[in-house]
């Protein structure tokens, strides 16, 4: 079955170009040209990924992204922006976008980026997934086959990219990982040195798993190098 995409852009020429190329790539594509229409479709239908333009009439992409995450819709979101402003990119990630792409871009580049995100997103039906493969560190339990994470027995709401980052950190516990290493291993393509995306996602994870966000016991910052995952109970 073809993976379903919701593609949102207010420029008809871009929308038509993306739809044609993505359908040629084997995707089933639904389109929308403004924020309210996009939000309605994303809430009413199931999609594997949403391509969301930042600058939309009425309700912009940031607001759509924020509303979806507040409504517990965890569908991966690729944000499109015509701006080169770092603030816009970081804010989009902070509101729950999984990735961003700056215009102008080629349809081939968009397709490649979508496939990279989908490769790391959950796809199998829940009843077909198993809980045999479990990783544990401190009070955090992660089930890779189910894309599930629990903290002290309580399920956590993580975006697909937050999940992949946490899984990579746990699998490399005790090792100092540079931001470039995390970009290459978790995002799986070149961000041209834009390591701010790593910091944003680390911040999100800390808000969800750390007892005190300002004093992390799981994800430690190694000044001048990167981050390290530790078990807070390892010395007990």
N, C-alpha and C positions, 0 to 999 in steps of 0.2 A: 504494500500500500504506500502511495506517495506521501511524503511528509508535507504537512500543510503550513503555509506561511501567510501571515498578514503583512502586507506591504503598504506603508502609509507615507504619502508625500503629496503636497498640494500642487506640484508642478506636473501637469498631465504628461508632458514629454518624458520626464524621468520615470514616472509611474509606468507608462507604457513600455519603455525600454527595459526596466527591471522585470516587469511581468513576463515579457516575451523571453528574455534570457533565462529567467529562473524556471519557467515552464519547459524551456528547451533542456534545462538541466535536470528535469524529472520531478520538479516540485509542483504541488497544487497551490495556486496563488489566489488569495482574496485581497482586494485592494480597498483603500479608503483615502479620501482627500482632505479630511479635516479631523481635528482631535476628538470631537464628540462622536462622530461616526466610528472612528477607530476604537474608542473606549467601549462603545456599545457592542461592537462585533467581538472584541477581545473578551468581554464579560459573558457574552451569550454563546460563543462557539469555542471549540478546542483547537488550538494551534500548537505547532511544534516550535515555532519561533516567530517573533514580531520584528520587522524592520521598520523603525519609527523615526521619521524626520523630526528634527528639533523645532524648526520654525513652521508652525501650522496655524491656520486662521482659527479664531475662537479660543480653543484650548490647545496650548502648545504641547510639544512632545514631552517636556519635563513634567507637566501636570498630568498628562496621560499615564506616564510611567509611575508617578507617585500614587495616583488613584488605583492603578492595577496592583501595585505592591501592598497598598493598604487593604485592598480587597482580597488579599492572599492569593492572587494570581501570580504564580512563579514561572510562567513561560519566559524563556530567554529573550532578552531584548537587545537588538543591535541598533544603537542610536546613530542617526545620520546628522551631521552638522556642517553647515557651510562656513562656520566660523573657525578661526584658528586659535581662538581664545582658550587658554588652559582652564580658566574658571568654568566655562561651559562643559568641558569634557569631564572635569572632576565632579561638578555638581550632578551631571547625569549619572555617573557611577554611584554617587552618594545616595541618589534617589532610587537606585535599584536596577539601572541598566547593567547588562553584563559586558558590553563592549561598545566601542564607538568607531566610526569611520568618517573621515573628513572629506567633504566635497572639494574639488571634483574627484571622481573615482570612476573606474571602469566596471562594467557589469561583471566581468570576469573576477575582478577583485572582490566585489560584493559576494558573489557565489562562493568563492574560496573561503571568505571570512565566515559565511553562514555554515558551510560544511565543517569548518574547524570548531565552531561553537556546538553544533549538533553532535559531533563525535563525542563530546564530553558531557552531553546532557542525557537524562534518563529517557528511555524509550520503551522498554518492555513493560507489558501489563503487570500490575502489582502482584497478581496471583501467580505469575510465572517467576517472580524473583524469590531468592532464597535469603535467609538470614544466617546461614551457616558461616559466612565469612564476616567476622566481627573484629574490629580493632578497638582497643581501649587505652586511654591515657587519663589518669586522674579520674574525674567523674564524667568524662566524656566518652561516649560509645558511638562508633560510626560503623554503619553497615553498607559497604561499597556496592553490593549487588542490589540494594534497595534504595540507594540515595537517601538514607535516613540517618539522622544524628540525634542522640539523646544526651541531655545533661541532667544527671541525677534522676534518670528515669523519665524526664519530661522531653517530649519531642521538640526540636528546634526548627524554625522556619529559615532555611538557607536557600539562596539563589543557587543555580547550578554551578556558577563560577566560584562562589564562596565554598561550596561543597568540595569542588576539585582542589581548591587551594588548601583547605583543611586536611583533606586526604593526603595530599603531597607532604604537608608539614608533618603529619603523624607518621607517615611511612619513612620520613627522614629525621625523626626525633633525635635530639642531641647533636645534630649537625648544624653548623652555621651556614645559612643559605643566603647568597647575595640576591639583590633585587633582580639582577640580570638572569641569574639562574632560575628564579621563580617565573620570570616572564617567558623564558625559553621552554620551561618544563610544563607550566600550567596553561599558558596562553598559546603556546605551540607555534608562534610566528613572531616576526620581528616588529617591535614597537618603536624602533629607532631611538632607543634609549629613554623612552618615556616611562620611567619607573614609578611615577606618581600613581599609576593604576594599581600597583602592588600595595602601596601604602594605604590607599582607600579601602581595598578589600581586607587588608590586615585589620584596619580600624573597625570595619563591620564585624569581623569575626570576634574581635576582642569584646565588642559590645554584647555579643551573644553568648560567649562562653566564659569570660573572665568574671570572677567574683567582684573585683574592683577594677574597672576599666583602666584607670590611671596607674594602677600598680599590677600589671599583668603577671600571672604565675605560670601561664601556659605558653604564650607566644612572647618571648623575650626579644627586645631590641639589642643587637650587638653593635654598639656605636661605631660608625665608619665602615661597617661590613654588611649587615643585613639583619636577618631574624633567625631565631632558633626556637624550636618547639621542645618544651621540657615537661616532665611529669612532676607536678607539685608534691607528690607523695613519695617520690623515689627514695628519699632519705629516711622515711618513717619506718 
